[in-house]
Amino acid sequence: MSIHIPILIIISPLLAAFLVLLSRKYKIILATASIITSIVFVSTLSSRILSGDKVIYHLGGWRGPLGISLVVDGLSFFFSLIVLGLGLLVIIYSIPERRYGRTYYFLLLVSLSSMIGVIYTTDIFNMYIFYELLSLAVYLLIAYPKTGVTLRASFNYLIMGGVGLSFFLLGVGFLYAMTGTLDMFHIAGRLSAAFDSSMQMVIMSFALIATGMGIKIAVFPLHGWLPDAHSMAPSPVSALLSGITVKIGIYCLIRVIYTVFSAEIFLLINSHNILMVLGVVSLLFGASMALVQKDLKRLLAYSTINQLGIVLIGLGIGTELGLTGALFHVLNHAIMKSALFFCAGIMITETGTREVKGLSGFGRQQPAITFAFIVASLGMIGIPPINGFASKWLICLAAVEAGYTFLVVIILTASAIAAAYYFRVIQVLFGGSLKQGPMPAHEGEQVINRGNLFRSWPIYILAAGCLLLGLLPTLGISLVKPAVSLLLFHVVP
């Protein structure tokens, strides 16, 4: 059975998704059990992957390039842990909400299964198929409340996401035309020869794939869909989007570019500098826009663009230290931002408003939730000993070592801006007295036993993770190292 583990990790939530539609009483049990099962399957591979090995599974016994293969290596193992771990917490956080029926959990499980499919497949066309399925599920999750603002936000996501995946598919078509295969590792082996005869097609395919994933990641100026989608979706879906889904775009960008395109193509296209420029622009734009937001969830949404800019800077630096810091920040941001959106959901439920100024007094009524919000906020700013500081520190060190000292100044400037808007929220939380107002129509939370453990414990777990990875960053770095080694093997800046 152990040889079938990669496919079982994908099938477990997908099978549960359809069982959920057939069951009225056991939807939560089925959803939770399926993700736990996948986590157990992944855990059984941890010793092999962390030692530098990889697991390859050939569907139907057909090897590439004719067959479709799944691979669990350092990079896919790292991202699948993030997806499954945070996916489980999203399900637990959703339990008290009365409105979340079978369709909601079906879509949630389909989205999580699709993410694992994107992460594990070595067939670039299947990566597109899984990503398309993920986008459709997320589109419906954003629109789940069926209000005007959520429908508009989900429609924008659908249009922009469709454009992004169309660019990606067109780039895949160019690669197939040049190499005659869709297996990424076989494409990499044949692309050097194609580069000599069809240099412009190779560059075009690179540009199309990078642009398509830039839209999915919401890199400035391709970010238009993100603020509405992340802020208007139900709070657990916001955590899913910001904490997990945008990371799939980062994974695809890393996997395709670092695995398929060789070092000479990297140097010719000057992709490292492009990533750094896009990272700097997104970093400053996201921070500046978050600073002027009055809506709490919209503030957090723009903060996501800001933090993804830091990841792109680390990837752009391209050294071992830069890649380590970038991937470590992917993990840290997933934990911190999920915690912040979970906290925002409870704040909106308790205060009846999404406006920052309407949160006055919440800190005295819910001190534990407020403490978790403060911990995650400090991590986003980059204040020790929270985990966000450790990954930002690594990226800053990488910038200095690579001769990009100006990047340190830019990162510190963006962190100062982040401190301004997060401390503004924290100050409001402890000011005045809490006044219960009417619930925003597109939130409409109907929580069973308000403030119960199902909503609180995921927040406490994430806050503890922020502190643990801040005090012991080697734990996170140990998960990142196999992925970094894999990337350095393929690309030498």
Phi and psi in degrees as a GROMACS rama.xvg file:
@    title "Ramachandran Plot"
@    xaxis  label "Phi"
@    yaxis  label "Psi"
@TYPE xy
-61.42  -29.6788  SER-2
-70.7232  -18.8017  ILE-3
-95.7798  7.44614  HIS-4
-57.3313  -44.6721  ILE-5
-55.7497  -44.1983  PRO-6
-73.5182  -31.4613  ILE-7
-66.4974  -32.76  LEU-8
-62.8608  -36.6867  ILE-9
-77.1044  -42.6075  ILE-10
-69.3505  -35.6627  ILE-11
-54.2782  -55.8847  SER-12
-69.9567  -29.1045  PRO-13
-68.8262  -42.4956  LEU-14
-64.0161  -43.8399  LEU-15
-61.7185  -33.2396  ALA-16
-59.0205  -43.4493  ALA-17
-76.2033  -31.3588  PHE-18
-66.488  -33.7426  LEU-19
-60.4015  -38.9741  VAL-20
-65.4929  -24.793  LEU-21
-91.8465  -10.0159  LEU-22
-114.986  135.509  SER-23
-93.0885  -33.2683  ARG-24
-98.8728  -25.7582  LYS-25
-112.93  22.4167  TYR-26
-61.2406  -41.758  LYS-27
-70.5687  -41.6235  ILE-28
-62.7518  -44.6682  ILE-29
-63.6516  -44.3413  LEU-30
-63.4708  -47.279  ALA-31
-65.0242  -45.1273  THR-32
-63.8843  -37.3943  ALA-33
-66.7382  -40.6812  SER-34
-70.6322  -39.9738  ILE-35
-61.0639  -40.272  ILE-36
-60.824  -43.9998  THR-37
-64.8608  -38.3273  SER-38
-62.327  -41.3201  ILE-39
-62.6913  -43.1071  VAL-40
-61.2319  -44.3485  PHE-41
-62.5745  -40.9485  VAL-42
-62.0614  -32.2946  SER-43
-66.5892  -18.4428  THR-44
-96.2999  -4.98734  LEU-45
-59.3024  -42.9848  SER-46
-63.2954  -39.1972  SER-47
-69.2111  -44.7598  ARG-48
-68.7401  -43.402  ILE-49
-68.9352  -18.5206  LEU-50
-87.2954  1.11479  SER-51
100.816  1.90397  GLY-52
-85.1954  174.657  ASP-53
-143.895  156.074  LYS-54
-116.171  126.593  VAL-55
-118.396  132.725  ILE-56
-124.066  126.923  TYR-57
-101.624  117.21  HIS-58
-63.9145  126.695  LEU-59
68.5979  10.2355  GLY-60
78.3145  4.23718  GLY-61
-88.8716  121.364  TRP-62
-83.4866  155.734  ARG-63
-67.6267  157.244  GLY-64
-84.5616  -6.10698  PRO-65
-74.5065  -40.3817  LEU-66
-93.5344  176.983  GLY-67
-109.522  129.644  ILE-68
-117.35  153.288  SER-69
-114.722  139.943  LEU-70
-129.785  133.192  VAL-71
-113.554  101.515  VAL-72
-121.043  -167.262  ASP-73
-58.8627  -39.5111  GLY-74
-73.4611  -49.1569  LEU-75
-69.0611  -34.3595  SER-76
-61.5493  -44.8944  PHE-77
-61.6213  -48.3187  PHE-78
-71.1081  -33.9076  PHE-79
-68.7587  -31.837  SER-80
-63.169  -42.6073  LEU-81
-61.9633  -46.825  ILE-82
-61.6534  -49.6162  VAL-83
-72.3487  -41.3535  LEU-84
-63.544  -49.645  GLY-85
-74.2139  -30.943  LEU-86
-60.5787  -40.1449  GLY-87
-62.8938  -41.783  LEU-88
-67.7235  -33.9764  LEU-89
-63.5938  -41.9328  VAL-90
-63.6884  -44.898  ILE-91
-63.2795  -42.7545  ILE-92
-62.9065  -29.6126  TYR-93
-79.6443  -14.1338  SER-94
-56.3002  -44.9042  ILE-95
-70.9595  -14.7962  PRO-96
-75.3833  120.354  GLU-97
-66.1946  -32.8105  ARG-98
-74.9542  -15.5909  ARG-99
-82.9292  99.1892  TYR-100
-95.1475  -159.059  GLY-101
-62.8782  -37.1277  ARG-102
-62.3493  -40.0349  THR-103
-60.4411  -49.7094  TYR-104
-69.9804  -31.1969  TYR-105
-60.5529  -49.3856  PHE-106
-64.5807  -38.5644  LEU-107
-63.1013  -44.2422  LEU-108
-69.8245  -38.2293  LEU-109
-62.6131  -41.8645  VAL-110
-64.4718  -42.6094  SER-111
-67.0297  -41.4071  LEU-112
-63.6306  -39.8944  SER-113
-64.5861  -38.9881  SER-114
-60.7048  -44.1772  MET-115
-64.6568  -37.1822  ILE-116
-61.4207  -44.1718  GLY-117
-59.2108  -42.2161  VAL-118
-70.6981  -38.7202  ILE-119
-90.3499  -26.449  TYR-120
-69.2428  144.953  THR-121
-102.583  -4.20549  THR-122
-89.9212  117.883  ASP-123
-68.6213  -28.8637  ILE-124
-72.036  -38.1978  PHE-125
-66.3001  -30.921  ASN-126
-59.4693  -42.3113  MET-127
-63.347  -44.1205  TYR-128
-61.4012  -48.4602  ILE-129
-62.3325  -39.1242  PHE-130
-67.8097  -36.8512  TYR-131
-63.97  -43.1933  GLU-132
-62.4535  -41.6351  LEU-133
-60.0822  -44.9987  LEU-134
-62.9849  -40.1753  SER-135
-65.3955  -42.2075  LEU-136
-64.3336  -42.3625  ALA-137
-68.1188  -38.2492  VAL-138
-55.783  -44.8763  TYR-139
-71.8567  -31.7486  LEU-140
-67.406  -40.1904  LEU-141
-62.5877  -39.7846  ILE-142
-84.0952  2.77065  ALA-143
-55.5209  -39.8564  TYR-144
-66.5555  -15.6512  PRO-145
57.9552  43.1769  LYS-146
-110.22  168.575  THR-147
-58.5428  -45.5828  GLY-148
-69.7279  -37.7323  VAL-149
-71.7586  -37.3696  THR-150
-65.3025  -40.2996  LEU-151
-66.2942  -42.7384  ARG-152
-64.1176  -41.6685  ALA-153
-68.9004  -34.751  SER-154
-66.1131  -42.4154  PHE-155
-61.1357  -40.6376  ASN-156
-63.058  -42.8989  TYR-157
-62.2086  -45.2676  LEU-158
-66.2533  -51.5406  ILE-159
-64.4602  -42.068  MET-160
-64.4052  -37.9003  GLY-161
-63.8982  -39.8432  GLY-162
-63.6232  -44.1354  VAL-163
-61.1519  -45.8033  GLY-164
-70.4511  -27.418  LEU-165
-65.5879  -42.9801  SER-166
-59.6133  -44.1305  PHE-167
-60.6167  -46.5634  PHE-168
-64.2195  -38.7537  LEU-169
-63.7805  -40.5475  LEU-170
-62.5929  -39.5173  GLY-171
-62.0501  -39.625  VAL-172
-61.1177  -40.8757  GLY-173
-62.2234  -43.6859  PHE-174
-63.0769  -41.8497  LEU-175
-65.8135  -39.1813  TYR-176
-62.7786  -33.4526  ALA-177
-84.8664  -31.3261  MET-178
-113.754  -21.2209  THR-179
74.7631  17.5884  GLY-180
-147.148  158.495  THR-181
-113.765  -4.32926  LEU-182
-75.6682  124.294  ASP-183
-61.089  -37.3336  MET-184
-72.2185  -34.3728  PHE-185
-73.8427  -34.4208  HIS-186
-59.9839  -44.2249  ILE-187
-59.477  -37.289  ALA-188
-70.7256  -26.3971  GLY-189
-102.783  -9.71798  ARG-190
-73.9531  -29.0124  LEU-191
-61.7056  -41.7635  SER-192
-67.0751  -39.8339  ALA-193
-65.9151  -30.708  ALA-194
-64.6774  -35.9505  PHE-195
-67.0707  -34.1165  ASP-196
-99.4818  -24.7444  SER-197
-135.601  57.6142  SER-198
-58.7284  -41.5476  MET-199
-65.8524  -35.7166  GLN-200
-68.2468  -38.7879  MET-201
-63.4212  -45.2887  VAL-202
-64.0879  -39.36  ILE-203
-63.7462  -43.0124  MET-204
-63.3107  -39.7526  SER-205
-61.0203  -46.0436  PHE-206
-65.191  -40.5694  ALA-207
-65.8349  -45.513  LEU-208
-66.1687  -43.1824  ILE-209
-64.1927  -39.6934  ALA-210
-67.003  -42.8653  THR-211
-60.3934  -44.7215  GLY-212
-73.3542  -27.061  MET-213
-61.4632  -37.0904  GLY-214
-67.348  -43.362  ILE-215
-67.9072  -31.6666  LYS-216
-80.5354  -20.2576  ILE-217
72.5576  44.457  ALA-218
-71.4346  136.623  VAL-219
-64.6072  132.346  PHE-220
-99.3948  27.6134  PRO-221
-100.942  26.039  LEU-222
-95.7991  0.0172141  HIS-223
-52.4787  -30.8417  GLY-224
-79.6439  -26.1709  TRP-225
-68.0778  -48.5975  LEU-226
-56.705  -43.2142  PRO-227
-70.0705  -46.4652  ASP-228
-62.1788  -46.6783  ALA-229
-72.8758  -31.3515  HIS-230
-88.2706  -31.6132  SER-231
-89.661  -18.057  MET-232
-68.1291  157.374  ALA-233
-54.3875  149.039  PRO-234
-55.8745  -43.1228  SER-235
-63.9217  -33.1262  PRO-236
-70.6388  -36.0396  VAL-237
-59.956  -42.5336  SER-238
-64.3982  -39.5158  ALA-239
-62.0548  -44.6004  LEU-240
-65.8547  -52.5225  LEU-241
-77.7117  -37.5766  SER-242
-80.1225  -31.6654  GLY-243
-123.413  -54.1406  ILE-244
-61.4908  -43.557  THR-245
-65.3578  -23.4838  VAL-246
-68.96  -24.999  LYS-247
-66.7475  -37.5111  ILE-248
-62.4544  -40.7747  GLY-249
-63.2763  -42.0467  ILE-250
-59.8521  -47.7526  TYR-251
-61.0697  -42.0517  CYS-252
-60.5519  -45.6254  LEU-253
-66.8249  -48.268  ILE-254
-63.0537  -47.8825  ARG-255
-70.0292  -47.5388  VAL-256
-69.2352  -46.1052  ILE-257
-77.5302  -27.4788  TYR-258
-89.6723  -43.0349  THR-259
-83.7722  -45.0271  VAL-260
-92.9283  134.509  PHE-261
-81.44  173.572  SER-262
-62.3191  -36.7555  ALA-263
-67.5155  -34.8711  GLU-264
-69.1834  -38.7268  ILE-265
-57.0922  -47.0526  PHE-266
-68.3996  -38.4865  LEU-267
-65.6014  -45.535  LEU-268
-77.244  -15.5153  ILE-269
60.6989  41.7915  ASN-270
-66.4991  -30.8426  SER-271
-61.8553  -44.3445  HIS-272
-66.4737  -36.1125  ASN-273
-62.2641  -44.5842  ILE-274
-62.1793  -41.1622  LEU-275
-65.2973  -42.8041  MET-276
-62.9214  -48.119  VAL-277
-61.9583  -36.7392  LEU-278
-64.8917  -44.3715  GLY-279
-63.8479  -45.548  VAL-280
-63.6296  -45.0749  VAL-281
-65.0345  -38.358  SER-282
-59.5484  -51.2105  LEU-283
-73.079  -38.4612  LEU-284
-64.4644  -47.9818  PHE-285
-61.245  -41.7913  GLY-286
-65.6609  -43.249  ALA-287
-65.4607  -42.1256  SER-288
-69.1815  -37.9348  MET-289
-63.1354  -33.7007  ALA-290
-61.9558  -31.6766  LEU-291
-100.45  6.13368  VAL-292
-81.3554  141.305  GLN-293
-101.705  -20.7448  LYS-294
-87.672  126.263  ASP-295
-60.0778  -49.5913  LEU-296
-69.683  -30.9277  LYS-297
-69.9892  -35.6692  ARG-298
-58.9364  -46.9887  LEU-299
-65.3138  -33.8967  LEU-300
-65.2556  -46.7061  ALA-301
-66.7614  -29.9168  TYR-302
-63.024  -30.26  SER-303
-62.8054  -43.1656  THR-304
-60.2931  -41.6152  ILE-305
-58.2303  -48.3276  ASN-306
-72.6206  -33.4518  GLN-307
-66.7282  -27.2373  LEU-308
-61.3359  -38.5035  GLY-309
-63.587  -41.2681  ILE-310
-61.4463  -44.3228  VAL-311
-63.8806  -35.8066  LEU-312
-62.7423  -45.1866  ILE-313
-60.9894  -43.068  GLY-314
-65.7601  -36.6519  LEU-315
-67.0824  -36.7657  GLY-316
-60.0279  -43.0333  ILE-317
77.4631  -3.58805  GLY-318
-80.0112  172.276  THR-319
-58.8107  -43.0596  GLU-320
-67.6427  -39.2158  LEU-321
-65.3415  -43.9795  GLY-322
-66.2331  -38.9112  LEU-323
-61.032  -46.5202  THR-324
-63.9764  -39.4072  GLY-325
-64.9504  -48.6181  ALA-326
-69.6807  -35.7853  LEU-327
-64.2503  -35.8498  PHE-328
-72.2954  -28.8005  HIS-329
-59.0481  -47.5494  VAL-330
-62.9409  -47.8473  LEU-331
-63.0989  -43.8434  ASN-332
-64.4959  -39.0528  HIS-333
-58.7586  -42.9837  ALA-334
-69.902  -49.1101  ILE-335
-65.6656  -45.7233  MET-336
-72.2536  -34.3088  LYS-337
-62.1257  -42.9887  SER-338
-61.4373  -42.2289  ALA-339
-65.7493  -41.9147  LEU-340
-69.8916  -35.2579  PHE-341
-61.8172  -45.7176  PHE-342
-61.5537  -41.3097  CYS-343
-61.0317  -37.3249  ALA-344
-61.0412  -42.9364  GLY-345
-69.6524  -39.6295  ILE-346
-60.4485  -43.623  MET-347
-66.7093  -38.56  ILE-348
-63.6334  -43.1099  THR-349
-75.4894  -36.8517  GLU-350
-96.8389  -20.1575  THR-351
75.792  17.201  GLY-352
-146.741  153.574  THR-353
-98.9619  -10.2838  ARG-354
-72.007  136.211  GLU-355
-58.5977  -42.3416  VAL-356
-66.0879  -20.3245  LYS-357
-82.6221  -2.91184  GLY-358
-87.2456  4.71457  LEU-359
-54.8324  127.579  SER-360
91.1207  -7.00374  GLY-361
-62.8275  -34.1503  PHE-362
-61.4293  -33.5604  GLY-363
-80.1445  -27.6787  ARG-364
-81.7379  -36.6013  GLN-365
-127.153  72.1305  GLN-366
-65.1816  -34.1127  PRO-367
-68.6109  -44.7284  ALA-368
-65.1849  -39.485  ILE-369
-64.6586  -39.5593  THR-370
-61.6792  -42.5674  PHE-371
-63.1171  -39.7615  ALA-372
-62.5619  -41.3808  PHE-373
-65.0476  -42.9553  ILE-374
-59.5155  -49.1746  VAL-375
-65.3225  -36.4659  ALA-376
-64.4835  -43.815  SER-377
-62.5763  -35.5453  LEU-378
-65.3111  -39.9215  GLY-379
-65.3775  -35.4035  MET-380
-69.4188  -38.8637  ILE-381
102.894  38.6855  GLY-382
-100.389  127.847  ILE-383
-69.3183  153.17  PRO-384
-99.7402  41.783  PRO-385
-89.3843  156.045  ILE-386
-60.6147  -32.0958  ASN-387
-60.3039  -30.8393  GLY-388
-64.536  -42.6237  PHE-389
-61.3987  -46.2035  ALA-390
-71.9207  -37.2582  SER-391
-64.7548  -38.3844  LYS-392
-61.0128  -43.4569  TRP-393
-62.4777  -41.9606  LEU-394
-66.458  -39.3826  ILE-395
-64.5245  -42.599  CYS-396
-61.6566  -41.6866  LEU-397
-62.6959  -39.0704  ALA-398
-64.1823  -42.8409  ALA-399
-64.7593  -45.603  VAL-400
-63.1897  -34.2721  GLU-401
-85.6154  -1.46849  ALA-402
86.556  17.5091  GLY-403
-107.65  57.4007  TYR-404
-60.8511  -30.5006  THR-405
-61.9967  -25.8122  PHE-406
-65.888  -32.8461  LEU-407
-63.2456  -42.9148  VAL-408
-62.233  -40.9093  VAL-409
-66.4111  -43.416  ILE-410
-63.8451  -41.4345  ILE-411
-66.0613  -37.3924  LEU-412
-63.3599  -45.785  THR-413
-63.7244  -35.4966  ALA-414
-66.2342  -37.4803  SER-415
-64.3979  -40.0875  ALA-416
-64.5876  -41.6167  ILE-417
-61.2521  -39.4199  ALA-418
-60.6916  -37.5676  ALA-419
-62.7324  -47.4399  ALA-420
-80.768  -29.5608  TYR-421
-73.9331  -39.7213  TYR-422
-68.0376  -28.2424  PHE-423
-62.7265  -42.9766  ARG-424
-65.8865  -44.6801  VAL-425
-62.4379  -39.9044  ILE-426
-61.7077  -41.6486  GLN-427
-65.5544  -37.6724  VAL-428
-58.6317  -30.052  LEU-429
-103.462  8.87064  PHE-430
-106.303  144.905  GLY-431
67.03  -158.584  GLY-432
-123.363  150.886  SER-433
-73.5865  131.024  LEU-434
-122.716  120.163  LYS-435
-75.5101  123.06  GLN-436
-116.065  178.922  GLY-437
-66.9605  141.2  PRO-438
-72.1312  134.78  MET-439
-56.5349  138.627  PRO-440
-60.1611  -35.6639  ALA-441
-84.797  -4.93204  HIS-442
-92.8673  -59.2477  GLU-443
51.6793  37.3822  GLY-444
-63.9298  133.392  GLU-445
-125.643  78.0566  GLN-446
-87.9437  134.279  VAL-447
-79.3399  129.059  ILE-448
51.0809  70.9708  ASN-449
-45.5104  133.735  ARG-450
74.3212  19.1304  GLY-451
-72.6903  177.946  ASN-452
-66.2329  -29.6724  LEU-453
-60.7173  -31.0457  PHE-454
-92.0901  -27.685  ARG-455
-83.1709  -42.2003  SER-456
-64.4097  -38.8618  TRP-457
-57.5832  -35.6182  PRO-458
-67.911  -44.3503  ILE-459
-63.9537  -39.1202  TYR-460
-63.2009  -43.6415  ILE-461
-67.7735  -39.9926  LEU-462
-62.966  -40.7848  ALA-463
-63.6398  -36.9785  ALA-464
-63.7929  -38.2881  GLY-465
-60.125  -44.9393  CYS-466
-69.4927  -42.4948  LEU-467
-63.3966  -47.2373  LEU-468
-72.34  -20.2428  LEU-469
-77.9313  -40.8842  GLY-470
-78.4432  -33.2543  LEU-471
-127.26  69.4301  LEU-472
-62.505  -19.6229  PRO-473
-61.6836  -25.4344  THR-474
-63.7223  -46.2611  LEU-475
-70.1658  -39.6039  GLY-476
-64.1448  -33.9157  ILE-477
-64.3391  -31.0499  SER-478
-74.7352  -29.3568  LEU-479
-82.2701  -31.6165  VAL-480
-54.9823  -46.172  LYS-481
-60.158  -36.4214  PRO-482
-66.928  -42.0452  ALA-483
-64.0468  -42.6601  VAL-484
-59.9571  -39.0313  SER-485
-64.6358  -42.7637  LEU-486
-68.3481  -40.676  LEU-487
-66.4933  -26.6187  LEU-488
-67.0529  -34.5713  PHE-489
-86.357  -33.7453  HIS-490
-130.513  129.877  VAL-491
-115.671  109.101  VAL-492
